Amino acid sequence: MTLAAPRASAATRPTGATPAAASRRPPETLFFLLAALATALAFLLAAPEPPIALQIAVIAILAAVLGLPHGALDPLIARRLGYWRGPVGFAVFNLGYAAVAAAVLGLWMLAPVPSLALFLLISAVHFGGDWLGGSGRVARPVMRTLAGAALLSMPALRDERGVADLYTVLAGEGARQIAAVQAVLGPVLLVAVVVVAAIAARRAPHEGLELVAAIALGLLAPPLMFFIVYFCTLHSARHLREGFAEEAATPRRTLALVVVAYTVVPVLGALAFLTATGGGASLDDRLLQVVFIGLAALTMPHMVLVALGDRAAARSLR
């Protein structure tokens, strides 16, 4: 497998964009808006909602097919950042990546409620990064965090009990308090994200529209369906498109091999876990745990890499 030489990338360039570039509507915007509209209408018109088992099955399939690939380019991003060179460096990178993921899994087993709370907090910062790429140095992380926190809190504002039940499967009864906190903060965050959407729309109209649509979907669709539509059709689609654009010099065959390999391996690990844990919890609960705890384990090293890229970009501006 030959890789292109390191070059400037989204992870090594300044995160801000020119006004003209920011105003251009990316293709995933329309994809997400159509998916969000179809999902919202389906659940507004459908009564009752589809069984939770069906929702979990759908989210597991879509997470594997559309969600995982967006993090599969991490080895190539790391190479562009200079974190590995050659076979030995590649092996060390993979060991480090796997070690971080394993540490997350271990911490979750030891302290599930704090781990869930931490994962939600970090996810709020990470998901908020889908917008406001050109805001001020201080305002940007604050507004992104508000956007991400609102995004993750809308399901609890809509259906606190339903979210609490899902959190209980992931982290035990104590996790119900997290849903309660999100429900309490929901109205405040709803007002805040409307302001953030208005600010984002001044620079990039499509960002304001995406934020409003995401928040509306969180208030209209069941929690699992809201998450998978946002995660797959906007967040993952955006990162995958940007990743492929930054790897334009890398042979397409290499890109395909990397994406397939780094998607298939976690899926095989999940299947092995489901097979090994045949007793105890129901298949639905175990599948839900595999999807979200597995995403937490893979998201942590992915976000560490993104943070290192942001840090490198910040240093390049000094």
N, C-alpha and C positions, 0 to 999 in steps of 0.2 A: 504494500500500500504506500503510494507516494503522496506526500502532502505538499501543498504550495508553501512557498516561503512566507514568513510572517509579514504582515502589512497592516496598514491602518484599518481599524474596524470600529464597529459600534461600541465595543468595549474599551477601545483605546483612544477614540476621538472624543471631543467634548460632547456632552449629552444635549446641549442646546442646538436648536435647528434654526435656520434662517426663516423669517416670516413666510417667504414664498413656499419653502419646502414644507413648513408646518401646515400651511393652508391646503395643501393637496390631500385629497381624501384617499387613504390607502384602501386596497381592495377588501381587506377584512372588515372594514366598517360596514359596508353593505351586507356582507355575509352575516355579520353579527346582528345587524338591525332586522334582517329578514327572519333569522332564526329566533330572535327574541320576540318578534311580533307573532310568529307562528306558534311559539310555545305559550305565550301569554293568552292568545286567543283559544288555543286548545284547552287550557286549564280553566279559562273563564266559561267556556261552553260545555266542557265535559263535567258530568256529575254521575257518580262520584269520581274522585281522582283515581288514577291507576294504582293497583296494589303496590305497596312499598317494595315487595320482592322484585316486581318488574322494573321499578325505578332503579333499584340497586344493580340489577343485571345490565340495564342500559348504561348506567354511569360507568360500570366496570369496563364494558366493551369500548365505549367512546374514549374513556381515559387512556386505555391501552393503544387505541388506533390513532387518536387525534391529540391526546394530551402529552404522552411520554415523548414523542419525537422532538418536541421543541427544546428539551434539555439534552437531546442526544448529540448536539453539536458542541457540547462543553469541551471535549478533548481538543477540538480544533480551535476553539476560542482560547483555551489555555496555551496552546502552542503559539498563537499569534501574540499572546501576552508574554511569551518567553518563559513559561513555567516548566516546559520540558523540551528536550531535544533527543532524538534518537530512540532506539528500543528501550534502553535502560530508563531514560527519563519518562518515557511513555508508561512503563511498568510502575514506576514510582508514583506517577500522577494517579494512575488507576487505583493503586493501593491506598493512597491518601484519600481519594474520593470515596472509596468503599469504607475506609475507616471512619470518616465523618458520618456516613449514612448508618453504619453499624452503631456508632456512639449515640445517634438519635434514637435508634430502636431500643438500645439498652436503657437510655434515660427514660423513654416512654414506659418501659416495663417497670422501672423502679418508682417513677413519680408521674403517673399518667395525667393527672389533672394539671399540674404545673406545666407539663410538656405540651398539653393541648393549648393552654393559655398562651404559652410562648410561641407556639406554632402559629396561632391566629394573629398574634401581634406582628411577628415577622412577615407573615403573609400579607398583612395589611400594607406594610411598607413596600413589599415586593409587587403586589398587584397594583398599588397606587402608581407605580412607575410606568404603567401603560399610558399615562397622561402627563401633561404639564412638563414636557421636556425642555421648554425654553424659559421657564420662570426664573426668578431671582435665586441666588445661591441659598439664601435662608428660607425664602417663601416656598421654594420648590419642595423640599422634603416635608415641610409642615403640611402643605396642601395635598401632597401625594398620600401622606399618612392618613389625613382626614378622609380622602376619597376611598382609600383601601379599607379603613375601619368602617365607614358607612356601608360600603359594598358588602362586607362580611356580617354586618349587624342587621341589615334589612330583613333577612329571613326570620330572625328572632323577633323582630318587631311585628312581622306578619303572623308568625306561628311559634310562640315561645315554647310551648309544650312539645311540638314536633321537633324543633331544633334540640331541645333538652333531651329528648328520647334518643336522638342520633348521637349526641355527645356522650350519653350514658354508655352506649355500645362501645364507643371509642376509648372512654377513660373512666367509666364507673359513675356511681351515683353523685359523687361530689362535683362532677362536671356540669350538673344542672345549674349550679350557681353562675357558671360562665354565660349560659344562655340568658339567665335572669339579668345579669349586668348588661349584656348586649341589648336586651329589650328595653331596659331603663334608659340607656344611652341613645337608643335608636332615634327618638324624635329630635334630639339635639344634633346628632350626626346627619339626619335628613336635611335639616336646615343648613348645616355647614356645607354639605356636598352640593346643594343647589347653588350656593355662593361660589363654590369651587368650580362647578360646571360653567357658570356665567363667566368667570375669569378665564377658564380654559377656552371657551368659545370665542373670546375676543382675539385670541392668537390663532386658534385652529378650530373653526366651527364644528368639524367632525368630532373633535374630542368632547366638546360640550354635549353633543347629541349622543355620543356613546355613553357618557356618564349618566345622563338622564334615562336612557333606555335601560342601562344596567340596573339602576336603582329601581326603576319601575318594574322590571322583571323580578327583582328580589322581593318586591311587595305583592306580586301577582301569582308567581309560580311556586310550587313546592320547593323547599330548600335544596334538595338534591338536583332537581331539574334546572333550577336557577344556576347552581354552581357549574354543572357540566356544560350548559349552553355558553355561559361566560368564559369558562376556562378553555374550552375547546375551540369555539368559533371566534373568539377575540384574543384572549391572552396568548394561547399557544400558537394560533395562526399568525399573530403579529410577530412573535419572537422567531418563529420558524421562517417566515418571509424575510425578516431582517438578517437572520443567520445565513440563509442561502445567498442573499445579496452580498454579504460580506465575504462569502467564500466563492465569489465568482471565478477566482483564479484556480480554485481547486477542481480537479477533474470530477465530473458528475458521478462517475462510477465510485470514486472514493467517498463522495458525500453520501451516496446511497448506501454503501457498505457500512459507513459509520452510523448513520441514522438507524438502519435495520438492526445492526449489532447491539447498539445501546438502547434499543427499544425491546428487542426480543429477550435479552438477558433478564431484565427486571420482570418481564411477564412470566418467564420460566420460573424465576424465583417465587413469584406469587402463586403459581400453580403448584409448586412443590410444597409451599406452606399450607395451601388448602388441602392437599393430599395428606400431609403429615398430621394435620389437626382435624381428623375426621370426626372426633367425638366432642362432647361438651356443647359449645355454642352452636346455634343453627348455622346453616350454610349462608343465609342472608347476612347474619351478623359478622361471620368470618370474612365474607366478601367485602362488606363495608369497612372492616378493620384493615384488610389488605389494601384497599384502594386509598384510604385516607392516611393511615399510618405509613403505608408505603410511600405515598406522595410526600409526606412530611420528611421521611428519611432521605428521599432523593432531592427534595427541594432545598434542604439545608446546604449541601455542598454546591448546588447550583447557585444559590443566592450568595454564598461566600465568593464564588468565582465572579459573579456580577459585581459584588462590592469591590473586589480587588481591581476589576476593570474600571470601575468608576474612580477609584483612588488613583489609578495610573493616568486616567484622563485628566483628573484634577491637577496632578503634578505636571502634566504636559502644558497646562495653561499658565503655570507660574513663570 
